[in-house]
């Protein structure tokens, strides 16, 4: 394994950690503040897919559980399937948590670059499509770049925690 493969793996794990942080925070804060309109977009637990109308018989699986327990489970399952594939989705998540992303002093351009690079690593094996002499089969990546991405994500996490309502 080349050292650049470790940097690619670090990029994938960094994005994964950011997603896990945002999902975990959403799970903690959402059930207490979710309104009917937002809840209508969440499917019943175990049904997966889209939220839709259901027959009363679907509730048999939830006998003995409170409405709060069903809602919490549904939200948790729904959030487990959420991905943050661009900065717009990250900002939307923050707004949903009553945090203004414009008050979080990070480099959103750098965050977008990291997310796009993670996508390219995972879905195109970080293939370098630039033909020509001296070109490698994969894109170059440096420890400095990955370190900068990590510091930016760490700053985002710290600032979000400080901004929690």
C-alpha positions as CSV (number, residue, x, y, z in Angstrom):
1,X,0.0,0.0,0.0
2,X,1.3,3.4,-0.9
3,X,1.3,6.3,1.5
4,X,-1.2,8.1,-0.8
5,X,-3.6,5.2,-0.3
6,X,-3.6,6.0,3.4
7,X,-4.3,9.6,2.7
8,X,-7.2,8.6,0.5
9,X,-8.6,6.4,3.2
10,X,-8.1,9.2,5.7
11,X,-10.2,11.5,3.4
12,X,-13.0,8.9,3.2
13,X,-13.0,8.4,7.0
14,X,-12.9,12.2,7.6
15,X,-16.1,12.6,5.5
16,X,-17.6,9.7,7.3
17,X,-16.8,11.2,10.7
18,X,-18.4,14.5,9.6
19,X,-21.5,12.7,8.4
20,X,-21.7,10.7,11.6
21,X,-21.4,13.9,13.7
22,X,-24.2,15.7,11.8
23,X,-26.5,12.6,11.9
24,X,-25.8,12.1,15.7
25,X,-26.4,15.7,16.4
26,X,-29.6,15.6,14.4
27,X,-30.8,12.5,16.3
28,X,-30.2,14.3,19.6
29,X,-31.9,17.5,18.7
30,X,-34.6,16.7,16.1
31,X,-37.2,14.6,18.0
32,X,-37.9,17.4,20.5
33,X,-38.3,20.1,17.9
34,X,-39.7,18.4,14.8
35,X,-43.0,19.8,13.6
36,X,-45.8,17.9,11.8
37,X,-44.8,19.1,8.3
38,X,-41.2,17.8,8.7
39,X,-42.4,14.6,10.4
40,X,-44.6,13.9,7.3
41,X,-41.4,13.4,5.3
42,X,-40.2,10.6,7.6
43,X,-41.4,7.0,6.9
44,X,-42.6,4.6,9.6
45,X,-39.7,2.6,11.1
46,X,-39.0,-0.6,9.2
47,X,-40.7,0.6,6.0
48,X,-37.7,2.3,4.5
49,X,-37.8,4.4,1.4
50,X,-40.2,7.3,1.2
51,X,-42.7,8.5,3.7
52,X,-46.1,7.7,2.5
53,X,-49.6,7.0,3.7
54,X,-50.1,3.7,5.4
55,X,-52.8,1.4,6.4
56,X,-53.6,1.2,10.1
57,X,-52.5,-2.5,10.1
58,X,-48.9,-1.3,9.7
59,X,-49.1,-0.1,13.3
60,X,-49.5,-3.7,14.6
61,X,-45.7,-4.0,14.6
62,X,-45.5,-1.1,17.1
63,X,-48.0,-2.4,19.7
64,X,-46.8,-1.6,23.2
65,X,-44.7,1.3,22.1
66,X,-45.5,4.9,22.8
67,X,-46.0,7.4,20.0
68,X,-42.8,9.1,21.1
69,X,-40.9,5.9,20.8
70,X,-42.2,5.3,17.3
71,X,-41.3,8.9,16.3
72,X,-37.8,8.6,17.7
73,X,-37.2,5.3,16.0
74,X,-38.5,6.6,12.7
75,X,-36.3,9.7,12.9
76,X,-33.3,7.7,13.8
77,X,-33.8,5.3,10.9
78,X,-34.4,8.1,8.5
79,X,-31.3,10.0,9.6
80,X,-29.2,6.8,9.3
81,X,-29.8,7.0,5.5
82,X,-28.9,10.6,5.1
83,X,-25.7,11.6,3.3
84,X,-24.1,15.0,3.0
85,X,-22.7,15.1,-0.5
86,X,-22.1,18.8,-0.8
87,X,-21.8,22.0,1.3
88,X,-25.4,22.9,0.6
89,X,-26.6,19.8,2.3
90,X,-24.3,20.4,5.3
91,X,-25.6,24.0,5.6
92,X,-29.2,22.8,5.3
93,X,-28.6,20.3,8.2
94,X,-27.2,23.1,10.3
95,X,-30.1,25.4,9.6
96,X,-32.4,22.5,10.6
97,X,-30.6,22.5,13.9
98,X,-31.2,26.2,14.4
99,X,-27.5,27.0,13.6
100,X,-26.7,29.7,11.1
101,X,-23.9,28.3,8.9
102,X,-22.8,31.8,8.1
103,X,-21.8,32.2,11.7
104,X,-19.5,29.1,11.5
105,X,-16.1,30.5,10.5
106,X,-14.8,27.7,8.3
107,X,-13.6,27.5,4.8
108,X,-16.7,26.1,3.0
109,X,-14.8,26.0,-0.3
110,X,-12.3,23.7,1.3
111,X,-15.0,21.6,2.8
112,X,-16.6,21.2,-0.7
113,X,-13.3,20.2,-2.1
114,X,-12.9,17.5,0.5
115,X,-16.4,16.2,-0.1
116,X,-15.9,16.1,-3.9
117,X,-12.5,14.4,-3.5
118,X,-14.0,11.8,-1.2
119,X,-16.7,11.2,-3.8
120,X,-14.1,10.7,-6.5
121,X,-12.0,8.4,-4.3
122,X,-15.0,6.2,-3.5
123,X,-16.7,6.2,-6.9
124,X,-13.9,6.4,-9.4
125,X,-11.0,5.0,-7.3
126,X,-9.4,8.4,-7.5
127,X,-8.6,7.7,-11.1
128,X,-6.6,10.4,-13.0
129,X,-8.3,11.0,-16.3
130,X,-5.6,13.4,-17.5
131,X,-3.7,11.5,-20.3
132,X,-0.1,12.1,-21.1
133,X,3.4,11.5,-20.2
134,X,4.3,11.7,-16.6
135,X,0.8,11.3,-15.4
136,X,0.0,8.7,-12.8
137,X,-3.1,6.5,-12.9
138,X,-4.5,8.2,-9.7
139,X,-4.7,11.8,-8.8
140,X,-2.0,13.1,-6.5
141,X,-2.8,13.9,-2.9
142,X,-0.7,15.4,-0.2
143,X,-0.5,15.1,3.6
144,X,-0.8,18.9,3.8
145,X,-4.0,18.9,1.9
146,X,-5.5,16.1,4.1
147,X,-4.3,17.8,7.2
148,X,-5.9,21.1,6.2
149,X,-9.2,19.3,5.5
150,X,-9.0,17.6,8.9
151,X,-8.4,21.0,10.7
152,X,-11.3,22.6,8.8
153,X,-13.7,19.7,9.7
154,X,-12.4,19.8,13.3
155,X,-13.1,23.6,13.4
156,X,-16.6,23.0,12.0
157,X,-17.4,20.4,14.7
158,X,-16.0,22.6,17.5
159,X,-17.9,25.7,16.3
160,X,-21.2,23.8,15.8
161,X,-20.9,22.5,19.4
162,X,-20.4,26.0,20.6
163,X,-23.3,27.3,18.6
164,X,-25.8,24.7,19.9
165,X,-29.0,26.3,21.2
